[in-house]
Amino acid sequence: MDRVEFVTSVGFGSGPGDRERFGLRGAGPRFVITDIGVLEPDPETCELTLTRLHPGSTVEQAKDATGWDLRISTGLRTGEAPTDAELDALRALKAAG
């Protein structure tokens, strides 16, 4: 079985109930945002599922960039393109960094 080298955040651990077993407070991650799209945990299994693609991205790109058999939401949608103001803010952050 493939395993990650390190975990930066527990998230849901191995699945439902792990957060409680580890004594972690809070509901866990609600979204994982990547440069291709947005993943959300399935309410029953906690498995991350692709729910939204960013404009110009494809399901194939998302699958190719994922290290597991990525689930795709039956309600998959495409998000809105960033506004000019949002792009300006991101560019300013990049220039400052």
C-alpha positions as CSV (number, residue, x, y, z in Angstrom):
1,M,0.0,0.0,0.0
2,D,1.3,3.5,-0.9
3,R,1.7,5.8,2.1
4,V,2.6,9.5,2.4
5,E,5.9,10.4,3.9
6,F,4.5,12.9,6.4
7,V,1.1,14.3,7.4
8,T,0.8,18.1,7.9
9,S,-2.7,17.9,9.2
10,V,-4.7,14.9,10.4
11,G,-7.9,15.8,8.6
12,F,-10.1,12.8,9.0
13,G,-7.3,10.3,9.6
14,S,-8.2,6.9,8.2
15,G,-11.9,7.8,8.0
16,P,-15.0,8.4,10.1
17,G,-14.4,8.5,13.9
18,D,-10.7,9.0,13.8
19,R,-10.9,12.7,14.8
20,E,-12.9,11.7,17.9
21,R,-10.5,8.8,18.7
22,F,-7.5,11.1,18.5
23,G,-9.3,13.7,20.8
24,L,-9.4,16.3,18.1
25,R,-11.9,19.1,18.4
26,G,-13.7,20.6,15.4
27,A,-15.4,19.1,12.4
28,G,-12.3,18.7,10.3
29,P,-11.6,20.1,6.9
30,R,-14.5,21.3,4.8
31,F,-12.7,22.0,1.6
32,V,-9.3,21.3,-0.1
33,I,-8.6,23.9,-2.7
34,T,-6.0,23.1,-5.3
35,D,-4.9,24.8,-8.5
36,I,-7.2,22.5,-10.5
37,G,-10.4,22.4,-8.4
38,V,-12.1,22.0,-5.0
39,L,-12.5,18.7,-3.1
40,E,-14.9,18.2,-0.3
41,P,-15.1,15.3,2.2
42,D,-18.0,12.9,1.6
43,P,-20.4,13.2,4.6
44,E,-20.5,9.4,5.2
45,T,-16.9,8.2,4.3
46,C,-14.9,11.4,4.7
47,E,-13.2,10.5,1.3
48,L,-12.3,13.7,-0.6
49,T,-14.4,14.1,-3.7
50,L,-13.9,16.5,-6.6
51,T,-16.9,18.9,-6.4
52,R,-15.7,21.8,-8.5
53,L,-13.3,22.5,-11.3
54,H,-11.6,25.8,-11.8
55,P,-12.2,27.4,-15.2
56,G,-10.0,25.8,-17.8
57,S,-9.3,22.6,-15.8
58,T,-10.5,19.1,-16.6
59,V,-11.4,16.0,-14.7
60,E,-8.6,14.2,-16.5
61,Q,-6.1,16.8,-15.1
62,A,-7.5,16.3,-11.6
63,K,-7.2,12.6,-11.8
64,D,-3.7,12.7,-13.2
65,A,-2.6,15.0,-10.3
66,T,-4.1,12.8,-7.6
67,G,-2.4,9.9,-6.0
68,W,-5.6,7.8,-5.5
69,D,-8.7,6.8,-7.5
70,L,-10.3,10.3,-7.3
71,R,-14.1,10.3,-6.8
72,I,-16.0,12.8,-8.9
73,S,-19.2,14.3,-7.7
74,T,-22.3,13.6,-9.7
75,G,-23.0,17.3,-9.3
76,L,-19.6,18.5,-10.5
77,R,-19.6,22.1,-11.5
78,T,-17.2,24.7,-12.7
79,G,-16.3,27.6,-10.4
80,E,-16.3,31.2,-11.4
81,A,-13.2,32.8,-12.8
82,P,-11.5,35.2,-10.4
83,T,-12.4,38.9,-10.7
84,D,-9.9,41.5,-11.8
85,A,-9.7,42.7,-8.2
86,E,-9.0,39.2,-6.9
87,L,-6.2,38.7,-9.5
88,D,-4.7,42.1,-8.6
89,A,-4.7,41.1,-4.9
90,L,-3.0,37.8,-5.7
91,R,-0.4,39.5,-7.9
92,A,0.3,42.0,-5.1
93,L,0.9,39.2,-2.6
94,K,3.2,37.4,-5.0
95,A,5.2,40.6,-5.7
96,A,5.5,41.3,-1.9
97,G,6.6,37.7,-1.2
